[in-house]
Amino acid sequence: MYDVATPGLAASDKFRQGATAALAAKAGLMADDRSNEFRAHTLFSLARNYLESSGISARGQHKMEVVAAALTRTDFGNLLKDVANKAMLKGYQEAPETFEAWTTTGTLSDFKPGERVDLNTFPSLLRVEEGAEYRYATIGDRGETIQLATYGNLFAITRQAIINDDLGAFTRVPRKMGRAARRTIGDLVYAVLVDNPNMRDGVPLFDSAHGNLLTASAISTDSVDAMRAAMATQKDGDANLGIRLARIVVPVALEGKAKVVAESQYHVGDTAMNTTISNSVRGTFEVISDARLDAAGGVAWFGTADPDTHDTIEVAYLDGNDQPYLEQRSAWTTDGAEFKVRIDAAVKALDYRTMAKNPGA
């Protein structure tokens, strides 16, 4: 909360703190503090107030000149950045996404390709006879490479928007860009399912050679059970991995049918329910739906293992920063301030054995 009486706070800091809180409250990003002296100010009056508090006379100047002068000052630009950043982060946090329920989050320290060791390649432990030495395990070199990329866009706040007290110009737009940043990550994740990229072995993620491409069929007790069995019998050499199906990822149009299969007491067939046979897959998986799969045809559906115990798709961020970053500068090509929203991320399927696909019917 803004506190004008904070001891030791410089006048410029008090202005920035109070004005930021006032504008954020107007935009619905913070609670309104009725003791804040800036709460009734317009954007233009804040610009003029800032200049005067900085010892710069605005007397006799045209409104456009006042705003232009304020925008050339770092402190006033940072004020706009503070509010825009709050709006952007709120948009990012409120964006409806489903990928986090079945992927893992990772960290990369730079933009160089990073190696991910296949966690399922560690062999079973060897028996050690009494007094004998332990032997080193041979870990396979199979693994995937993951690399960061930068995604971003620019937007501008004009002098006209400030004069018109258009608070939405730097709250609604960055809020939408925050949503877009999170949606971009979701797009990258679901593109892996839809595009079926090659893994390090040169074979597509979902392929009969990987044992994770099932016979095309509708969602039913039998088809889900077949996917469960295919995942559970995956091997690494002679080792049985015993991977359990934990999620079914489906188009929105198939969510209802998938939930029936997940929750029904009785066997669910392609077209009807058999009330004389129990549903063997009841309560064994969670249903996740996403409209991107509808846009990609709306019939294929996927299974994944629990991301807390197995590698599925990793979503990695630079130094673990999973939120977008906002930068600001005085605009040159437009009259106002320019803002850049960016996020550094990488998305990669790490193991084909923890995922499966049914092309649907």
Salt bridges, closest charged atoms under 4 A:
ASP32 OD2 - ARG39 NH2 2.48
ASP82 OD2 - ARG16 NE 2.59
GLU94 OE2 - ARG175 NE 2.89
GLU94 OE2 - ARG179 NH2 2.60
GLU97 OE2 - ARG292 NH2 2.87
GLU100 OE1 - ARG182 NH2 2.51
ASP110 OD2 - LYS112 NZ 3.79
GLU115 OE1 - ARG200 NH1 2.80
ASP118 OD2 - ARG142 NE 3.01
ASP118 OD2 - ARG353 NH2 2.54
GLU129 OE2 - ARG127 NE 3.34
GLU144 OE1 - LYS348 NZ 3.57
ASP187 OD1 - ARG292 NE 2.65
ASP201 OD2 - HIS210 NE2 2.68
ASP222 OD1 - HIS267 NE2 3.08
ASP225 OD1 - ARG228 NE 2.77
ASP236 OD1 - ARG142 NH2 2.80
ASP236 OD1 - ARG353 NH1 3.55
GLU255 OE2 - LYS259 NZ 3.07
GLU286 OE1 - ARG247 NE 3.32
ASP290 OD2 - ARG292 NH1 3.10
GLU314 OE2 - ARG116 NH2 2.77
GLU327 OE1 - LYS340 NZ 3.19
GLU327 OE1 - ARG342 NE 3.39
ASP335 OD2 - ARG159 NH2 2.94
GLU338 OE1 - ARG329 NE 2.97
ASP344 OD2 - ARG342 NH1 3.26
ASP351 OD1 - ARG353 NE 3.02
